[in-house]
């Protein structure tokens, strides 16, 4: 391996939410943070060097996205995901969640219903409810693996004005199949419900699976979808705010662009723009090796957790594990106290992901092997 993912960096006192926000979130600094979805790996050397070199210039005025930047996006999406996109389809957004918020403002009105698939990324609820939209739950189904409830969705779309898709799904780690995405897209298009697809984890897919952008399935899907992507998760540069929306439908693109202009997000983040282009042009080998490392982390963690009796489905994508502690018979408050005080672990509270997250917690395995092994040891010891 060319890259050393076993290095354990010291992230304390670096303005890191994951490492410096422990007391605020868990009431103590004495937990191992395996919660916020950023990784404990240094970004590719080429990205670091480009940012350092740009810093030496010493002037940090308003940035401009060059044509080279957009070409890097188009090439990345084509090579990694098999989707030929056009330059005019790309809409600049400051990051994925502000982009989703802008899309809700563009395509829905206060009081409108928005379909979510819990358990799902907590900001989906926050942005929907903060904008005075109404959350419509279409709960994922579980029969040993996680599935969309497409049958249940049929009765919900008539009262919805938007569908928020998480693909690959955070926290359960499903990489949706072409059949599932095609069925979902067709139902939403027929109901006149736009699909707003958060595909920020699209580059984290393990062997045997393939991420399919829902808008790439067919023309109907493309005309009814806004796809959000970013290099931020992939190359661990989330601290630089930058993302993009892909909007093939010109009318939808105009509506979204108008809202973004009204919000005046500005010209973007200088280092986010630079980081994306350098990462997309020079980070492919780094990512390929990282995926192999994460796959080994996944297999190690799943095996160890199952040995303790904790329920976990091996994720097809993402670097997140959705842990089922319901056999312990604890309330959610008791579970979180157990994880914090006995296991000394900082995990995400499952209830934040929706009502069906009770009894669950989310674990981030995007970390060096030594950190993961320490976390698994702590949990095993506490459970024994």
BAKOLLO-103782 format. One record per residue (C-alpha): residue number from 1; residue in three letters; x, y, z. Coordinates in Angstrom, 1 decimal, m for minus. Layout:
! BAKOLLO-103782
+-----+------+--------+--------+--------+
! pos ! code !     px !     py !     pz !
+-----+------+--------+--------+--------+
! NUM !  ALA !      X !      Y !      Z !
...
+-----+------+--------+--------+--------+
This chain:
! BAKOLLO-103782
+-----+------+--------+--------+--------+
! pos ! code !     px !     py !     pz !
+-----+------+--------+--------+--------+
!   1 !  UNK !    0.0 !    0.0 !    0.0 !
!   2 !  UNK !    1.3 !    3.4 !   m0.9 !
!   3 !  UNK !   m0.6 !    5.2 !    1.8 !
!   4 !  UNK !   m0.4 !    4.8 !    5.6 !
!   5 !  UNK !   m3.9 !    4.7 !    6.9 !
!   6 !  UNK !   m2.6 !    3.2 !   10.2 !
!   7 !  UNK !   m1.1 !    6.6 !   11.3 !
!   8 !  UNK !   m3.1 !    7.9 !   14.3 !
!   9 !  UNK !   m3.1 !   11.7 !   14.1 !
!  10 !  UNK !   m3.7 !   13.8 !   17.2 !
!  11 !  UNK !   m6.9 !   15.8 !   16.3 !
!  12 !  UNK !   m7.5 !   17.4 !   19.8 !
!  13 !  UNK !   m7.3 !   21.2 !   19.9 !
!  14 !  UNK !   m7.7 !   21.5 !   16.1 !
!  15 !  UNK !  m11.2 !   23.0 !   16.2 !
!  16 !  UNK !  m12.5 !   19.4 !   15.5 !
!  17 !  UNK !  m16.2 !   18.9 !   16.3 !
!  18 !  UNK !  m15.6 !   15.2 !   16.5 !
!  19 !  UNK !  m12.7 !   15.4 !   19.0 !
!  20 !  UNK !  m13.1 !   18.8 !   20.7 !
!  21 !  UNK !  m16.9 !   18.7 !   21.0 !
!  22 !  UNK !  m17.1 !   15.7 !   23.3 !
!  23 !  UNK !  m18.0 !   17.5 !   26.6 !
!  24 !  UNK !  m20.7 !   19.5 !   24.9 !
!  25 !  UNK !  m22.2 !   16.4 !   23.3 !
!  26 !  UNK !  m21.5 !   13.6 !   25.8 !
!  27 !  UNK !  m21.0 !   15.5 !   29.0 !
!  28 !  UNK !  m17.4 !   14.3 !   29.3 !
!  29 !  UNK !  m14.1 !   14.3 !   27.4 !
!  30 !  UNK !  m13.4 !   10.7 !   28.5 !
!  31 !  UNK !  m14.9 !    8.9 !   25.5 !
!  32 !  UNK !  m13.4 !    7.6 !   22.3 !
!  33 !  UNK !  m15.1 !    9.7 !   19.5 !
!  34 !  UNK !  m16.6 !    7.4 !   16.9 !
!  35 !  UNK !  m19.5 !    9.6 !   15.9 !
!  36 !  UNK !  m19.3 !   12.6 !   13.6 !
!  37 !  UNK !  m19.0 !   11.4 !   10.0 !
!  38 !  UNK !  m15.6 !   12.6 !    9.1 !
!  39 !  UNK !  m12.5 !   10.3 !    9.0 !
!  40 !  UNK !   m9.4 !   10.2 !   11.1 !
!  41 !  UNK !   m7.2 !   10.0 !    8.0 !
!  42 !  UNK !   m5.1 !   12.7 !    6.5 !
!  43 !  UNK !   m6.3 !   13.9 !    3.1 !
!  44 !  UNK !   m4.2 !   12.9 !    0.0 !
!  45 !  UNK !   m0.7 !   14.4 !    0.0 !
!  46 !  UNK !   m1.5 !   16.2 !   m3.3 !
!  47 !  UNK !   m4.4 !   18.0 !   m1.7 !
!  48 !  UNK !   m2.4 !   19.0 !    1.4 !
!  49 !  UNK !    0.5 !   20.3 !   m0.7 !
!  50 !  UNK !   m1.8 !   22.3 !   m3.0 !
!  51 !  UNK !   m3.5 !   23.9 !   m0.1 !
!  52 !  UNK !   m0.2 !   24.7 !    1.7 !
!  53 !  UNK !    1.2 !   26.2 !   m1.5 !
!  54 !  UNK !   m1.9 !   28.3 !   m2.1 !
!  55 !  UNK !   m1.7 !   29.5 !    1.5 !
!  56 !  UNK !    1.8 !   30.8 !    0.9 !
!  57 !  UNK !    0.3 !   33.3 !   m1.6 !
!  58 !  UNK !   m1.0 !   35.2 !    1.3 !
!  59 !  UNK !   m4.1 !   36.7 !   m0.4 !
!  60 !  UNK !   m7.4 !   35.0 !    0.1 !
!  61 !  UNK !   m9.9 !   37.1 !   m1.8 !
!  62 !  UNK !  m13.1 !   36.0 !   m3.5 !
!  63 !  UNK !  m12.5 !   32.8 !   m5.5 !
!  64 !  UNK !  m13.6 !   31.8 !   m9.0 !
!  65 !  UNK !  m14.5 !   28.3 !  m10.2 !
!  66 !  UNK !  m12.6 !   27.8 !  m13.4 !
!  67 !  UNK !  m13.7 !   25.6 !  m16.3 !
!  68 !  UNK !  m11.0 !   23.2 !  m15.2 !
!  69 !  UNK !  m12.9 !   22.8 !  m12.0 !
!  70 !  UNK !  m16.1 !   21.8 !  m13.8 !
!  71 !  UNK !  m14.2 !   19.5 !  m16.1 !
!  72 !  UNK !  m12.8 !   17.7 !  m13.1 !
!  73 !  UNK !  m16.4 !   17.2 !  m11.7 !
!  74 !  UNK !  m17.6 !   15.9 !  m15.1 !
!  75 !  UNK !  m14.7 !   13.5 !  m15.4 !
!  76 !  UNK !  m15.1 !   12.2 !  m11.9 !
!  77 !  UNK !  m18.8 !   11.5 !  m12.2 !
!  78 !  UNK !  m18.2 !    9.8 !  m15.6 !
!  79 !  UNK !  m15.3 !    7.6 !  m14.5 !
!  80 !  UNK !  m16.4 !    6.7 !  m11.0 !
!  81 !  UNK !  m20.2 !    6.5 !  m11.6 !
!  82 !  UNK !  m20.7 !    6.0 !  m15.3 !
!  83 !  UNK !  m22.8 !    9.1 !  m15.7 !
!  84 !  UNK !  m22.2 !   11.5 !  m18.5 !
!  85 !  UNK !  m23.2 !   14.9 !  m17.3 !
!  86 !  UNK !  m23.2 !   18.3 !  m19.0 !
!  87 !  UNK !  m21.5 !   21.4 !  m17.8 !
!  88 !  UNK !  m24.7 !   23.4 !  m17.8 !
!  89 !  UNK !  m26.3 !   20.9 !  m15.4 !
!  90 !  UNK !  m23.9 !   21.8 !  m12.6 !
!  91 !  UNK !  m25.1 !   24.2 !  m10.0 !
!  92 !  UNK !  m22.7 !   25.5 !   m7.3 !
!  93 !  UNK !  m23.8 !   25.0 !   m3.7 !
!  94 !  UNK !  m21.9 !   25.8 !   m0.5 !
!  95 !  UNK !  m22.4 !   22.3 !    0.9 !
!  96 !  UNK !  m24.9 !   19.5 !    0.5 !
!  97 !  UNK !  m27.4 !   20.4 !    3.3 !
!  98 !  UNK !  m27.6 !   24.2 !    2.4 !
!  99 !  UNK !  m28.2 !   22.9 !   m1.2 !
! 100 !  UNK !  m31.0 !   20.6 !    0.0 !
! 101 !  UNK !  m32.5 !   23.5 !    2.0 !
! 102 !  UNK !  m32.4 !   25.7 !   m1.1 !
! 103 !  UNK !  m34.1 !   23.0 !   m3.1 !
! 104 !  UNK !  m36.9 !   22.7 !   m0.5 !
! 105 !  UNK !  m37.4 !   26.4 !   m0.8 !
! 106 !  UNK !  m37.4 !   26.2 !   m4.6 !
! 107 !  UNK !  m39.8 !   23.3 !   m5.0 !
! 108 !  UNK !  m42.1 !   23.3 !   m1.9 !
! 109 !  UNK !  m44.0 !   25.8 !    0.3 !
! 110 !  UNK !  m44.6 !   26.0 !    4.1 !
! 111 !  UNK !  m46.8 !   23.2 !    5.2 !
! 112 !  UNK !  m46.0 !   20.9 !    2.3 !
! 113 !  UNK !  m45.2 !   17.3 !    3.0 !
! 114 !  UNK !  m41.6 !   16.0 !    2.4 !
! 115 !  UNK !  m41.0 !   12.2 !    2.4 !
! 116 !  UNK !  m38.0 !   10.9 !    4.4 !
! 117 !  UNK !  m36.9 !    7.2 !    4.9 !
! 118 !  UNK !  m36.0 !    6.8 !    8.6 !
! 119 !  UNK !  m33.7 !    5.9 !   10.1 !
! 120 !  UNK !  m31.9 !    8.6 !    8.2 !
! 121 !  UNK !  m29.3 !   11.4 !    8.5 !
! 122 !  UNK !  m30.6 !   13.7 !   11.3 !
! 123 !  UNK !  m30.2 !   17.0 !    9.3 !
! 124 !  UNK !  m32.9 !   15.8 !    6.9 !
! 125 !  UNK !  m35.4 !   16.3 !    9.7 !
! 126 !  UNK !  m33.8 !   19.5 !   10.9 !
! 127 !  UNK !  m33.9 !   21.3 !    7.5 !
! 128 !  UNK !  m37.4 !   20.1 !    6.7 !
! 129 !  UNK !  m38.9 !   21.1 !   10.0 !
! 130 !  UNK !  m36.9 !   24.4 !   10.3 !
! 131 !  UNK !  m38.4 !   25.5 !    6.9 !
! 132 !  UNK !  m41.9 !   24.7 !    8.2 !
! 133 !  UNK !  m42.3 !   21.7 !    5.9 !
! 134 !  UNK !  m44.1 !   18.6 !    7.2 !
! 135 !  UNK !  m42.1 !   15.3 !    7.6 !
! 136 !  UNK !  m43.8 !   12.3 !    6.1 !
! 137 !  UNK !  m42.2 !    9.1 !    7.4 !
! 138 !  UNK !  m41.7 !    6.2 !    4.9 !
! 139 !  UNK !  m39.8 !    3.9 !    7.3 !
! 140 !  UNK !  m37.3 !    1.5 !    5.9 !
! 141 !  UNK !  m38.2 !   m2.2 !    6.3 !
! 142 !  UNK !  m35.9 !   m4.8 !    7.9 !
! 143 !  UNK !  m36.0 !   m8.5 !    7.2 !
! 144 !  UNK !  m32.4 !   m9.3 !    7.9 !
! 145 !  UNK !  m31.4 !   m6.5 !    5.5 !
! 146 !  UNK !  m32.7 !   m3.0 !    4.9 !
! 147 !  UNK !  m35.2 !   m2.1 !    2.1 !
! 148 !  UNK !  m37.3 !    0.8 !    1.0 !
! 149 !  UNK !  m41.0 !    0.4 !    1.7 !
! 150 !  UNK !  m42.0 !    1.1 !   m1.9 !
! 151 !  UNK !  m45.5 !   m0.4 !   m1.3 !
! 152 !  UNK !  m46.1 !    1.9 !    1.6 !
! 153 !  UNK !  m44.8 !    4.9 !   m0.4 !
! 154 !  UNK !  m47.6 !    4.6 !   m2.9 !
! 155 !  UNK !  m50.1 !    5.9 !   m0.3 !
! 156 !  UNK !  m47.9 !    8.8 !    0.8 !
! 157 !  UNK !  m46.9 !   10.5 !   m2.4 !
! 158 !  UNK !  m50.3 !   12.1 !   m3.0 !
! 159 !  UNK !  m49.7 !   14.3 !    0.1 !
! 160 !  UNK !  m46.0 !   15.1 !   m0.7 !
! 161 !  UNK !  m44.2 !   17.8 !   m2.6 !
! 162 !  UNK !  m40.7 !   16.4 !   m2.4 !
! 163 !  UNK !  m38.8 !   13.2 !   m1.6 !
! 164 !  UNK !  m35.4 !   13.3 !    0.2 !
! 165 !  UNK !  m33.3 !   10.4 !   m0.8 !
! 166 !  UNK !  m30.1 !    9.3 !    1.0 !
! 167 !  UNK !  m28.0 !    7.3 !   m1.4 !
! 168 !  UNK !  m26.0 !    5.4 !   m0.3 !
! 169 !  UNK !  m28.1 !    5.4 !    2.9 !
! 170 !  UNK !  m26.8 !    6.9 !    6.1 !
! 171 !  UNK !  m26.9 !    5.2 !    8.6 !
! 172 !  UNK !  m27.8 !    1.7 !    7.4 !
! 173 !  UNK !  m25.2 !    1.5 !    4.7 !
! 174 !  UNK !  m27.4 !    0.3 !    1.8 !
! 175 !  UNK !  m26.3 !    0.9 !   m1.7 !
! 176 !  UNK !  m29.6 !    1.0 !   m3.5 !
! 177 !  UNK !  m30.1 !   m1.3 !   m6.5 !
! 178 !  UNK !  m31.1 !   m0.2 !   m9.9 !
! 179 !  UNK !  m34.4 !   m1.9 !   m9.5 !
! 180 !  UNK !  m35.2 !    0.0 !   m6.3 !
! 181 !  UNK !  m34.1 !    3.3 !   m7.6 !
! 182 !  UNK !  m36.0 !    2.8 !  m10.9 !
! 183 !  UNK !  m39.2 !    2.0 !   m9.0 !
! 184 !  UNK !  m38.8 !    4.9 !   m6.7 !
! 185 !  UNK !  m38.0 !    7.3 !   m9.5 !
! 186 !  UNK !  m41.0 !    6.2 !  m11.6 !
! 187 !  UNK !  m43.4 !    6.5 !   m8.7 !
! 188 !  UNK !  m42.2 !   10.0 !   m7.8 !
! 189 !  UNK !  m42.2 !   11.2 !  m11.4 !
! 190 !  UNK !  m45.8 !   10.0 !  m11.9 !
! 191 !  UNK !  m46.9 !   11.8 !   m8.7 !
! 192 !  UNK !  m45.1 !   15.0 !   m9.7 !
! 193 !  UNK !  m42.8 !   14.7 !   m6.6 !
! 194 !  UNK !  m39.2 !   15.8 !   m7.2 !
! 195 !  UNK !  m36.4 !   13.6 !   m5.8 !
! 196 !  UNK !  m33.8 !   15.5 !   m3.9 !
! 197 !  UNK !  m30.9 !   13.0 !   m3.7 !
! 198 !  UNK !  m28.1 !   13.4 !   m1.2 !
! 199 !  UNK !  m25.3 !   11.3 !   m2.7 !
! 200 !  UNK !  m22.4 !   12.6 !   m0.7 !
! 201 !  UNK !  m21.3 !    9.1 !    0.3 !
! 202 !  UNK !  m21.4 !    7.8 !   m3.3 !
! 203 !  UNK !  m17.6 !    7.2 !   m3.5 !
! 204 !  UNK !  m17.7 !    4.8 !   m0.5 !
! 205 !  UNK !  m19.0 !    1.6 !   m2.0 !
! 206 !  UNK !  m17.4 !   m1.8 !   m1.3 !
! 207 !  UNK !  m16.6 !   m4.6 !   m3.7 !
! 208 !  UNK !  m19.6 !   m6.4 !   m5.2 !
! 209 !  UNK !  m21.8 !   m3.2 !   m5.2 !
! 210 !  UNK !  m22.1 !   m0.2 !   m7.4 !
! 211 !  UNK !  m23.4 !    3.3 !   m6.7 !
! 212 !  UNK !  m26.0 !    4.3 !   m9.3 !
! 213 !  UNK !  m27.0 !    8.0 !   m9.4 !
! 214 !  UNK !  m30.8 !    7.9 !   m9.5 !
! 215 !  UNK !  m30.9 !   10.6 !  m12.1 !
! 216 !  UNK !  m28.7 !    8.5 !  m14.4 !
! 217 !  UNK !  m31.3 !    5.7 !  m14.7 !
! 218 !  UNK !  m33.4 !    7.2 !  m17.5 !
! 219 !  UNK !  m34.6 !   10.5 !  m19.0 !
! 220 !  UNK !  m37.7 !   10.6 !  m16.7 !
! 221 !  UNK !  m35.5 !   10.2 !  m13.6 !
! 222 !  UNK !  m33.1 !   12.9 !  m14.8 !
! 223 !  UNK !  m35.9 !   15.4 !  m15.4 !
! 224 !  UNK !  m37.3 !   14.9 !  m11.9 !
! 225 !  UNK !  m34.1 !   14.8 !   m9.8 !
! 226 !  UNK !  m31.7 !   17.2 !   m8.2 !
! 227 !  UNK !  m28.5 !   15.3 !   m7.2 !
! 228 !  UNK !  m26.1 !   16.6 !   m4.6 !
! 229 !  UNK !  m22.5 !   15.5 !   m4.5 !
! 230 !  UNK !  m19.2 !   16.7 !   m3.0 !
! 231 !  UNK !  m15.6 !   15.7 !   m2.5 !
! 232 !  UNK !  m15.8 !   16.6 !    1.2 !
! 233 !  UNK !  m16.6 !   13.2 !    2.7 !
! 234 !  UNK !  m14.5 !   11.3 !    0.1 !
! 235 !  UNK !  m11.3 !   13.1 !    0.7 !
! 236 !  UNK !  m11.9 !   14.3 !    4.3 !
! 237 !  UNK !  m12.1 !   18.0 !    3.5 !
! 238 !  UNK !  m15.5 !   18.7 !    5.0 !
! 239 !  UNK !  m14.0 !   21.7 !    6.9 !
! 240 !  UNK !  m13.9 !   23.5 !    3.5 !
! 241 !  UNK !  m17.5 !   24.1 !    2.5 !
! 242 !  UNK !  m18.1 !   23.2 !   m1.1 !
! 243 !  UNK !  m20.5 !   21.0 !   m3.1 !
! 244 !  UNK !  m22.4 !   20.8 !   m6.3 !
! 245 !  UNK !  m25.9 !   20.0 !   m7.5 !
! 246 !  UNK !  m26.5 !   18.2 !  m10.8 !
! 247 !  UNK !  m29.8 !   19.4 !  m12.3 !
! 248 !  UNK !  m30.6 !   18.2 !  m15.9 !
! 249 !  UNK !  m34.0 !   19.7 !  m16.0 !
! 250 !  UNK !  m33.6 !   23.4 !  m17.1 !
! 251 !  UNK !  m36.8 !   24.6 !  m15.3 !
! 252 !  UNK !  m35.8 !   23.0 !  m12.0 !
! 253 !  UNK !  m32.3 !   24.3 !  m12.5 !
! 254 !  UNK !  m33.6 !   27.9 !  m13.0 !
! 255 !  UNK !  m35.8 !   27.6 !   m9.8 !
! 256 !  UNK !  m32.9 !   26.3 !   m7.7 !
! 257 !  UNK !  m30.4 !   28.9 !   m9.0 !
! 258 !  UNK !  m32.9 !   31.7 !   m8.3 !
! 259 !  UNK !  m33.2 !   30.6 !   m4.7 !
! 260 !  UNK !  m29.4 !   30.3 !   m4.3 !
! 261 !  UNK !  m29.0 !   33.7 !   m5.7 !
! 262 !  UNK !  m31.5 !   35.1 !   m3.3 !
! 263 !  UNK !  m29.7 !   33.5 !   m0.4 !
! 264 !  UNK !  m26.5 !   35.1 !   m1.7 !
! 265 !  UNK !  m24.2 !   32.3 !   m0.7 !
! 266 !  UNK !  m21.5 !   34.1 !   m2.6 !
! 267 !  UNK !  m18.6 !   32.7 !   m4.7 !
! 268 !  UNK !  m17.8 !   29.8 !   m2.4 !
! 269 !  UNK !  m14.9 !   28.6 !   m0.3 !
! 270 !  UNK !  m11.5 !   29.1 !   m1.8 !
! 271 !  UNK !   m9.9 !   25.9 !   m0.3 !
! 272 !  UNK !  m13.0 !   23.8 !   m0.9 !
! 273 !  UNK !  m12.9 !   24.7 !   m4.6 !
! 274 !  UNK !   m9.2 !   24.0 !   m4.9 !
! 275 !  UNK !   m9.4 !   20.9 !   m2.7 !
! 276 !  UNK !  m12.1 !   19.3 !   m4.9 !
! 277 !  UNK !  m10.3 !   19.8 !   m8.2 !
! 278 !  UNK !   m6.9 !   18.5 !   m6.9 !
! 279 !  UNK !   m8.6 !   15.6 !   m5.2 !
! 280 !  UNK !  m10.6 !   14.6 !   m8.2 !
! 281 !  UNK !   m7.6 !   14.9 !  m10.5 !
! 282 !  UNK !   m5.0 !   13.3 !   m8.2 !
! 283 !  UNK !   m6.8 !   11.3 !   m5.5 !
! 284 !  UNK !   m8.0 !    8.2 !   m7.3 !
! 285 !  UNK !   m5.3 !    5.9 !   m6.1 !
! 286 !  UNK !   m5.6 !    7.2 !   m2.5 !
! 287 !  UNK !   m9.3 !    6.5 !   m2.6 !
! 288 !  UNK !   m9.0 !    3.0 !   m4.1 !
! 289 !  UNK !   m6.6 !    2.0 !   m1.3 !
! 290 !  UNK !   m8.7 !    3.7 !    1.4 !
! 291 !  UNK !  m11.7 !    1.6 !    0.3 !
! 292 !  UNK !   m9.8 !   m1.6 !    0.8 !
! 293 !  UNK !   m8.7 !   m0.4 !    4.2 !
! 294 !  UNK !  m12.2 !    0.5 !    5.2 !
! 295 !  UNK !  m13.5 !   m2.8 !    3.9 !
! 296 !  UNK !  m11.1 !   m4.6 !    6.3 !
! 297 !  UNK !  m12.3 !   m2.2 !    9.1 !
! 298 !  UNK !  m15.9 !   m3.1 !    8.3 !
! 299 !  UNK !  m15.3 !   m6.9 !    8.3 !
! 300 !  UNK !  m13.3 !   m6.7 !   11.6 !
! 301 !  UNK !  m15.9 !   m4.6 !   13.3 !
! 302 !  UNK !  m18.9 !   m6.6 !   12.1 !
! 303 !  UNK !  m17.3 !   m9.9 !   13.2 !
! 304 !  UNK !  m16.4 !   m8.5 !   16.6 !
! 305 !  UNK !  m19.8 !   m6.9 !   17.2 !
! 306 !  UNK !  m21.7 !  m10.0 !   16.3 !
! 307 !  UNK !  m19.6 !  m12.0 !   18.7 !
! 308 !  UNK !  m20.9 !   m9.7 !   21.5 !
! 309 !  UNK !  m24.5 !  m10.1 !   20.5 !
! 310 !  UNK !  m24.9 !   m6.6 !   19.1 !
! 311 !  UNK !  m27.0 !   m6.7 !   15.9 !
! 312 !  UNK !  m25.3 !   m5.2 !   12.8 !
! 313 !  UNK !  m25.8 !   m5.6 !    9.1 !
! 314 !  UNK !  m22.6 !   m5.4 !    7.1 !
! 315 !  UNK !  m22.8 !   m2.1 !    5.2 !
! 316 !  UNK !  m22.5 !   m2.1 !    1.4 !
! 317 !  UNK !  m21.3 !    1.4 !    1.4 !
! 318 !  UNK !  m20.3 !    4.3 !    3.7 !
! 319 !  UNK !  m17.9 !    4.0 !    6.7 !
! 320 !  UNK !  m20.8 !    3.9 !    9.2 !
! 321 !  UNK !  m22.3 !    1.0 !   11.2 !
! 322 !  UNK !  m25.9 !    1.0 !   12.5 !
! 323 !  UNK !  m25.7 !   m1.0 !   15.8 !
! 324 !  UNK !  m28.8 !   m2.7 !   17.2 !
! 325 !  UNK !  m28.7 !   m2.9 !   21.0 !
! 326 !  UNK !  m32.3 !   m3.7 !   21.5 !
! 327 !  UNK !  m31.5 !   m7.1 !   23.0 !
! 328 !  UNK !  m30.1 !   m5.3 !   26.0 !
! 329 !  UNK !  m33.7 !   m4.2 !   27.0 !
! 330 !  UNK !  m32.6 !   m0.6 !   27.8 !
! 331 !  UNK !  m34.4 !    2.6 !   27.2 !
! 332 !  UNK !  m32.6 !    4.9 !   24.8 !
! 333 !  UNK !  m31.5 !    7.1 !   27.7 !
! 334 !  UNK !  m30.1 !    4.1 !   29.5 !
! 335 !  UNK !  m28.3 !    2.9 !   26.4 !
! 336 !  UNK !  m26.6 !    6.2 !   25.8 !
! 337 !  UNK !  m25.5 !    6.4 !   29.4 !
! 338 !  UNK !  m24.2 !    2.8 !   29.2 !
! 339 !  UNK !  m22.2 !    3.6 !   26.0 !
! 340 !  UNK !  m20.8 !    6.8 !   27.5 !
! 341 !  UNK !  m20.2 !    5.8 !   31.1 !
! 342 !  UNK !  m19.4 !    2.1 !   30.8 !
! 343 !  UNK !  m18.0 !    1.6 !   27.3 !
! 344 !  UNK !  m16.4 !    5.1 !   27.2 !
! 345 !  UNK !  m17.5 !    5.5 !   23.6 !
! 346 !  UNK !  m19.0 !    8.5 !   21.8 !
! 347 !  UNK !  m21.5 !    7.1 !   19.3 !
! 348 !  UNK !  m24.4 !    8.9 !   17.6 !
! 349 !  UNK !  m27.7 !    8.5 !   19.4 !
! 350 !  UNK !  m30.0 !    6.3 !   17.2 !
! 351 !  UNK !  m33.1 !    8.4 !   18.1 !
! 352 !  UNK !  m31.7 !   11.4 !   16.2 !
! 353 !  UNK !  m32.2 !    9.3 !   13.0 !
! 354 !  UNK !  m35.9 !    9.0 !   13.5 !
! 355 !  UNK !  m38.5 !    7.3 !   15.7 !
! 356 !  UNK !  m37.4 !    3.8 !   14.6 !
! 357 !  UNK !  m33.8 !    4.6 !   15.8 !
! 358 !  UNK !  m34.7 !    3.7 !   19.4 !
! 359 !  UNK !  m32.4 !    1.0 !   20.6 !
! 360 !  UNK !  m29.7 !    1.8 !   18.0 !
! 361 !  UNK !  m26.5 !    3.8 !   17.8 !
! 362 !  UNK !  m24.3 !    4.8 !   14.9 !
! 363 !  UNK !  m20.6 !    4.0 !   14.8 !
! 364 !  UNK !  m18.0 !    5.6 !   12.6 !
! 365 !  UNK !  m15.3 !    3.2 !   11.4 !
! 366 !  UNK !  m13.4 !    5.7 !    9.3 !
! 367 !  UNK !  m10.4 !    5.6 !   11.5 !
! 368 !  UNK !   m7.0 !    3.8 !   11.9 !
! 369 !  UNK !   m7.2 !    0.2 !   12.8 !
! 370 !  UNK !   m5.7 !    0.8 !   16.3 !
! 371 !  UNK !   m8.5 !    3.3 !   17.0 !
! 372 !  UNK !  m11.2 !    0.8 !   15.8 !
! 373 !  UNK !   m9.7 !   m2.0 !   17.8 !
! 374 !  UNK !   m9.7 !    0.1 !   20.9 !
! 375 !  UNK !  m13.3 !    1.1 !   20.4 !
! 376 !  UNK !  m14.4 !   m2.5 !   19.9 !
! 377 !  UNK !  m12.4 !   m3.6 !   23.0 !
! 378 !  UNK !  m14.1 !   m1.0 !   25.1 !
! 379 !  UNK !  m17.6 !   m2.1 !   23.9 !
! 380 !  UNK !  m16.8 !   m5.8 !   24.3 !
! 381 !  UNK !  m15.5 !   m5.3 !   27.8 !
! 382 !  UNK !  m18.6 !   m3.2 !   28.8 !
! 383 !  UNK !  m21.0 !   m5.8 !   27.4 !
! 384 !  UNK !  m19.2 !   m8.7 !   29.2 !
+-----+------+--------+--------+--------+
